[in-house]
Each structure stands twice: as C-alpha cells, then as structure tokens.
Amino acid sequence: MRGRVALLALLALLMTRAPAIADDPVMPLPDEDARDIAANLGAGVVGKALPAPVIADAGTYFPLVERERVYRVTVGEKAGQSQTLRLARGRRPGGTPAWRFQLSPTQNAFLSQTEAGDLLMSALSDVDEGVVVVTTPPNAFVLKGMRPGESRELAQAVSIDYLDTPDRVDYSGSVTGTFTYVGAYEVTVPAGTFQTVLLRTKCQGKVGPAHTEDTAYYFLAPRVGPVAMITQEDAEAFWVIHIDTTLGKALVSK
C-alpha cells in the first residue's frame, strides 16, 4: 500500500510539471543562424539551447535604466577594439520618456515603449554619415507576449533624411521581413556566461536607388540586456553612402 501511494504521488508530481516543460520548449539554433553567428561573434560563444520562456515583460530583457556598457568588437576592421555604449533617457512634451541606445560610437537607435509594454525602434541615426532613418511603423525590438519560435511579419515605409537638408526627404522606399523569437541559448562572452533569449530581424526592400537586405541578432539576458549582438547591412548604394557592413559585439563588463 505504501509503495502504491508513493507511486501515485510521483505520477501526480510529474503531471504537475508537464505543462511547464511544454510551455518552455528547447529550440535548437537553426543551422543558417548558427553559421552566421559563429562567423561574426566567434566559435563557442553560443552554447547549448535552453528552455525558452514566453517574454512576459520586455523590460526584463532590456531594462530601461540609464547605463554604460563596454563591448568588444568581434568582426570587421575594428575587431578586438572595445567600445563604451550608452543607454540614455530623454523627455518629450508631456513627460513621455524616450530612449537613445548606442549601437556603435556613431550610430544611435531611438526606442520607445508602448502602453501595451512593447519596445519599438522608430529611428536610427548615423553621425558619421549625417543621416537619420525613420521606419513607419517602427521596428519591433522586444515584444511582450512573444512565444519561442514565433515570427511576426513586418512591412514598413522607410525615409532617409540628410541632417544638412532636414526640410526634405532625400530617399524613401519600403521593406518587408520578419521579426522572430528564435529561442533561448547559453552565451559566453568576456563578461561571463548568461542565459539569453535570441531575437532576430530580417528584412529586404528598396530605398531610393538601392536594394537592401538587413539582418540583426540580439542576445538578451534577463535584468542585463544585450550581451551579444550582430547587425548586418548589405546593400547596393543603400542611402547612397556605401553601407555594406557587419557589426558584431560581445559584452565585456556590465
């Protein structure tokens, strides 16, 4: 009798745990992404796949707190160099907060949070080239409620303005693509080993005279934010400023 009671208790325990396992699937990193990430972050940076949770709170994975973080460049002519990147808060009329996230010393992404809790990227500026890029509707950055493996389609109008001629739109066009919650993965960077979620944006289209194909990967750790990221821009005369670059960065200190 005691053995039967113990067996029933064990079965009940396993049954109560089963939904949690089903809710947090382990998503192997797709081969194409694995090759791309290894080429731009380095072999061994991304480790084993982990149970991937629903993104219940975007702020958990990208805390909106002013900070400076040091990253090491992993690919390109500046590979091996360190860059200090800031997340800074600004204010708009009525007190609405706005955020500026440095992707590099010369590139800034402008972020906002919706009432629903989503983090969106509405514009990107490049100081070296003197341009600002505006996407309508904004790019998804971290979306509340996304499930692992889920993709959301995007279709955007894009405008390119040179800062020395702010009274006109210099180039315009449109892009389409997908924003995907790829899964959860262990990531090892100079700052340590982190459990992260991987968000990927892939898009293509035509802006002005150029055809563009862009990909971005962000590995986000809870209460830390980006611990590794890759942005790729492959275009023929995109913005007419010769952009054909890949930027990879790994967190050095938090």
Protein Blocks (a to p, Z undefined) as FASTA:
>chain_A
ZZmmmmmmmmmmmmmmmmmmmmmccddddfklmmmmmmmnoghkaccdddddddfblklm
mccbddddddddfedjkgoiacdddddddddehhiacddddfbfkbccdddddfkopacd
fbdcdfknopacdddddddfbdghiaehiacddddddddddfklmmbcfbgcdddddddd
fbacddddfkbccddddddddddddehjbccdddddddddehkbpabdcdddddehihhl
opacddddddfbZZ
